């Protein structure tokens, strides 16, 4: 599998990142033997980045990944996260340190390659939402101390929430990578969209990240599963998936995904899921594409899609024509 450089980190990351979250569900609720087989297959086939978080399966994901990776961590890139609760504001340093140290114990390693803030970004602090000022003045200094101590190599954040706040953090010079919401239904992170295009306008943050040396990890690439074109959920996965940045609800995303079926019928991809994956890797500013899985078969199909490469210009033009019909629809 081809790799791309993760911003200024110097890390060459596989174009496919193995997502260990609850949306797919394999690493949170799957059988240990299936987890081990999937992780081994990924490693054998060039997937070198595994992304997890303590929130995934109430720490189960980190524990299972730590076991599945075994003792040989050569050439493997592991990232995890911290999400601060409202009560943690009283002592952010203690909360962040406790989180990463517990993560390292579960992962069975002395450091992670990338440690990411997982809170939503907002203009004003509320519940688990944090502001740019809080991040830069109170949270990042703790992250930087942990980096200096060798507990993480690089710093990242999840680009979820207020678009102005996302851009401010990308341009701050304090972060090495960002998880960016990007898919064929919500293309605004990668290209200019009309003012009344349904969904959040991320204002081409992929380009801004590239220009600022910030690596980008594409998330929600399948819109939580909607870009398979079906509403049925695998038993291991989350049974209710709220959209992030896209439609007003999951059925709306599924309905819009099905409107892209003529692109598959024209022979540009073998399935909607393949179309969605190859769409995002067509953007050269995107460092890696994270896919959450429920089964080894899903992982293999995602890798096959990645290895087929970007979509043709004809396919991208047909997608643009279909999405023009989305303009003006309610989110």
Legacy VTK file of the C-alpha trace (Angstrom):
# vtk DataFile Version 3.0
C-alpha trace
ASCII
DATASET POLYDATA
POINTS 331 float
0.000 0.000 0.000
1.245 3.473 -0.846
2.057 5.920 1.912
1.807 9.681 2.254
3.736 12.021 4.521
1.826 13.030 7.658
2.474 16.751 7.549
5.679 17.916 9.202
5.970 14.804 11.385
8.227 13.019 8.925
6.066 9.922 9.363
5.101 8.056 6.206
1.614 6.791 6.938
-0.340 4.237 4.934
-3.176 5.727 2.912
-5.510 3.493 4.907
-5.659 3.952 8.679
-7.148 1.117 10.719
-9.935 2.758 12.717
-10.472 1.082 16.084
-13.652 2.935 17.042
-17.158 1.917 17.978
-18.843 2.917 14.695
-17.317 -0.141 13.031
-17.122 -2.089 16.240
-14.583 -4.853 15.591
-12.057 -3.591 18.141
-14.665 -2.708 20.759
-17.046 -5.669 20.642
-15.520 -8.252 18.315
-14.098 -11.664 19.093
-10.417 -11.520 20.098
-9.433 -14.000 17.383
-11.117 -11.875 14.715
-9.429 -8.749 16.061
-6.022 -10.416 16.013
-6.534 -11.699 12.459
-7.606 -8.283 11.191
-4.684 -6.464 12.800
-2.234 -9.075 11.486
-3.703 -8.865 7.983
-3.469 -5.083 8.056
0.183 -5.188 9.059
0.999 -7.819 6.440
-0.637 -5.687 3.747
1.013 -2.363 4.437
-1.397 -0.695 6.870
0.866 0.910 9.465
-1.417 3.330 11.372
-3.875 2.245 14.062
-6.078 4.900 15.675
-7.868 4.358 18.971
-9.180 6.212 22.032
-10.132 5.395 25.625
-13.732 6.375 24.811
-14.006 3.587 22.238
-15.800 0.746 23.989
-15.034 2.216 27.421
-11.279 1.436 27.023
-11.882 -1.927 25.291
-10.442 -0.706 21.990
-7.082 0.274 23.483
-6.856 -2.968 25.452
-7.680 -5.088 22.420
-5.298 -3.204 20.153
-2.498 -3.569 22.697
-3.001 -7.324 22.703
-3.441 -7.674 18.938
-0.291 -5.725 18.072
1.805 -8.073 20.209
5.410 -7.354 21.131
6.620 -6.308 17.684
5.769 -2.642 17.185
8.380 -2.035 14.469
7.169 0.378 11.776
3.769 0.704 13.485
2.188 4.114 14.148
-0.302 4.235 17.024
-2.480 7.216 17.889
-4.876 7.702 20.769
-6.825 10.561 22.330
-8.082 12.301 25.431
-11.539 13.792 25.932
-11.842 16.162 28.873
-15.037 16.096 30.944
-16.416 19.317 32.456
-15.066 18.325 35.878
-11.561 17.986 34.422
-11.330 21.748 33.959
-10.453 22.027 37.647
-7.156 20.258 36.992
-6.476 19.770 33.315
-2.885 18.681 33.833
-3.827 15.797 36.089
-6.699 14.705 33.857
-4.635 14.646 30.660
-1.678 12.921 32.295
-3.891 10.280 33.900
-5.571 9.622 30.557
-2.409 9.081 28.524
-0.731 7.000 31.210
-3.752 4.708 31.401
-3.833 4.504 27.595
-0.172 3.503 27.489
-0.766 0.735 30.019
-3.643 -0.637 27.963
-1.685 -0.333 24.714
1.371 -1.948 26.337
3.835 0.625 25.101
5.886 3.468 26.503
4.684 6.162 24.128
2.219 6.823 21.338
3.163 8.419 18.062
0.245 10.830 18.087
-1.782 12.089 21.050
-4.978 13.919 20.105
-7.495 16.168 21.823
-10.939 14.676 21.204
-13.218 17.451 22.500
-15.604 19.445 20.325
-14.480 22.996 19.528
-16.882 25.850 20.189
-16.850 29.674 20.508
-17.795 29.309 24.196
-17.025 26.541 26.662
-20.001 24.297 27.392
-20.250 20.711 28.588
-17.392 18.887 26.827
-16.860 21.679 24.276
-13.653 23.706 24.557
-12.590 27.050 23.118
-9.494 27.945 21.142
-8.136 29.911 24.093
-8.613 26.951 26.437
-6.879 24.641 23.996
-3.880 26.861 23.300
-3.382 28.293 26.781
-4.390 25.465 29.092
-4.440 22.146 27.231
-1.603 22.353 24.715
1.026 23.228 27.353
0.161 19.946 29.114
0.402 18.072 25.808
3.778 19.675 25.118
5.111 18.621 28.516
4.049 15.035 27.848
5.807 15.221 24.479
8.949 16.519 26.173
8.770 13.566 28.592
8.589 11.128 25.674
5.038 9.927 26.239
4.010 11.077 22.753
5.944 12.087 19.682
3.404 14.383 18.070
0.263 16.343 18.958
-3.095 16.350 17.211
-6.758 17.215 17.585
-10.127 16.197 16.219
-11.406 18.969 13.950
-15.007 18.727 15.133
-17.088 21.790 15.890
-16.822 25.451 14.977
-15.116 26.019 11.628
-13.353 29.214 12.742
-11.947 27.368 15.760
-10.754 24.488 13.588
-8.894 26.859 11.278
-7.377 28.721 14.230
-5.902 25.537 15.681
-4.644 24.319 12.300
-2.858 27.628 11.802
-1.597 27.943 15.387
1.625 26.024 14.778
0.999 23.962 17.921
-0.450 20.827 16.327
1.161 18.298 14.002
-2.010 16.547 12.786
-5.776 16.881 12.694
-8.626 14.448 12.190
-10.727 16.102 9.490
-14.320 15.271 8.557
-14.387 14.679 4.829
-16.496 12.560 2.511
-18.247 12.678 -0.827
-21.441 14.010 0.795
-19.553 16.656 2.779
-16.767 17.810 0.456
-16.179 21.270 1.953
-12.952 20.284 3.736
-11.434 19.606 0.332
-13.102 21.971 -2.092
-15.151 25.124 -2.309
-18.899 24.600 -1.985
-21.912 26.809 -2.576
-23.144 28.844 0.365
-26.389 26.852 0.470
-24.803 23.410 0.055
-26.240 21.225 2.841
-23.779 20.459 5.606
-21.032 22.230 7.467
-18.658 24.388 5.473
-15.155 23.474 6.627
-13.715 26.003 4.162
-11.098 23.781 2.511
-9.324 23.003 5.757
-7.371 20.206 4.063
-5.517 22.766 1.966
-4.988 24.985 4.997
-3.590 22.019 6.922
-1.240 21.111 4.083
-0.009 24.693 3.799
0.693 24.774 7.538
2.496 21.438 7.674
-0.344 19.754 9.567
-0.999 16.135 8.675
-4.602 15.197 7.940
-6.467 12.053 8.944
-9.740 11.782 7.033
-12.571 10.588 9.277
-16.227 9.776 8.635
-15.119 8.916 5.112
-18.143 6.602 4.787
-20.411 9.073 6.625
-20.743 6.637 9.508
-21.764 3.882 7.074
-24.340 5.856 5.078
-22.099 5.742 2.008
-22.637 2.017 1.752
-26.117 2.993 0.598
-27.948 1.056 3.306
-29.420 1.748 6.727
-28.755 -1.718 8.168
-26.022 -1.809 10.806
-23.618 -4.646 11.561
-24.325 -6.104 15.025
-20.860 -5.089 16.262
-21.205 -1.468 15.188
-23.013 1.452 16.759
-26.689 1.028 16.003
-27.398 4.771 15.997
-24.902 7.021 14.223
-25.558 10.742 14.267
-24.117 12.626 11.286
-21.172 14.947 11.811
-21.014 17.821 9.358
-23.391 16.232 6.830
-27.160 15.637 6.710
-29.726 16.298 9.415
-29.986 12.578 10.142
-28.608 9.235 9.019
-31.477 8.378 6.634
-30.902 11.713 4.851
-27.263 10.795 4.302
-28.245 7.344 3.026
-30.750 8.844 0.589
-28.151 11.270 -0.774
-25.614 8.452 -1.033
-28.005 6.467 -3.205
-28.251 9.381 -5.599
-24.582 8.708 -6.392
-25.342 5.191 -7.649
-25.233 6.267 -11.329
-21.487 6.838 -10.885
-21.131 3.190 -9.880
-23.436 2.105 -12.703
-21.186 3.979 -15.143
-18.335 1.688 -14.101
-16.230 4.180 -12.148
-16.295 2.027 -8.991
-17.554 -1.388 -7.955
-19.703 -0.085 -5.085
-20.736 3.072 -3.287
-18.282 2.313 -0.496
-15.426 1.970 -2.968
-16.517 5.201 -4.638
-16.477 6.998 -1.285
-13.007 5.789 -0.359
-11.469 6.509 -3.733
-13.116 9.935 -3.753
-11.272 11.096 -0.641
-7.871 9.754 -1.694
-8.284 11.696 -4.943
-7.460 14.767 -2.854
-3.669 14.876 -2.646
-3.818 17.105 0.435
-5.247 14.257 2.515
-2.534 12.293 4.324
-4.493 9.170 5.284
-8.014 7.793 5.295
-9.396 6.234 8.460
-11.955 3.464 8.073
-13.809 1.835 10.963
-14.534 -1.844 10.381
-16.647 -4.641 11.785
-15.035 -7.555 9.923
-11.849 -8.606 8.182
-13.779 -8.621 4.905
-14.624 -4.938 5.346
-10.947 -4.173 5.988
-9.892 -6.076 2.885
-12.457 -4.309 0.721
-11.314 -0.927 2.046
-7.698 -1.806 1.249
-8.693 -2.950 -2.240
-10.426 0.384 -2.814
-7.363 2.313 -1.653
-5.091 0.255 -3.884
-7.238 0.964 -6.946
-6.230 4.591 -6.579
-8.019 7.911 -7.074
-11.149 8.283 -9.164
-10.915 9.424 -12.747
-11.650 13.001 -13.739
-14.807 11.754 -15.469
-16.039 10.175 -12.242
-15.322 13.317 -10.246
-17.167 15.410 -12.831
-20.200 13.114 -12.659
-20.180 13.368 -8.856
-20.074 17.166 -9.084
-23.072 17.115 -11.401
-25.109 14.975 -9.013
-24.159 17.028 -5.976
-25.278 20.180 -7.722
-28.768 18.838 -7.072
-28.098 18.902 -3.321
-27.651 22.680 -3.277
-30.480 24.423 -1.502
-31.746 21.282 0.222
-32.168 21.474 3.963
-29.327 19.994 5.908
LINES 1 332
331 0 1 2 3 4 5 6 7 8 9 10 11 12 13 14 15 16 17 18 19 20 21 22 23 24 25 26 27 28 29 30 31 32 33 34 35 36 37 38 39 40 41 42 43 44 45 46 47 48 49 50 51 52 53 54 55 56 57 58 59 60 61 62 63 64 65 66 67 68 69 70 71 72 73 74 75 76 77 78 79 80 81 82 83 84 85 86 87 88 89 90 91 92 93 94 95 96 97 98 99 100 101 102 103 104 105 106 107 108 109 110 111 112 113 114 115 116 117 118 119 120 121 122 123 124 125 126 127 128 129 130 131 132 133 134 135 136 137 138 139 140 141 142 143 144 145 146 147 148 149 150 151 152 153 154 155 156 157 158 159 160 161 162 163 164 165 166 167 168 169 170 171 172 173 174 175 176 177 178 179 180 181 182 183 184 185 186 187 188 189 190 191 192 193 194 195 196 197 198 199 200 201 202 203 204 205 206 207 208 209 210 211 212 213 214 215 216 217 218 219 220 221 222 223 224 225 226 227 228 229 230 231 232 233 234 235 236 237 238 239 240 241 242 243 244 245 246 247 248 249 250 251 252 253 254 255 256 257 258 259 260 261 262 263 264 265 266 267 268 269 270 271 272 273 274 275 276 277 278 279 280 281 282 283 284 285 286 287 288 289 290 291 292 293 294 295 296 297 298 299 300 301 302 303 304 305 306 307 308 309 310 311 312 313 314 315 316 317 318 319 320 321 322 323 324 325 326 327 328 329 330
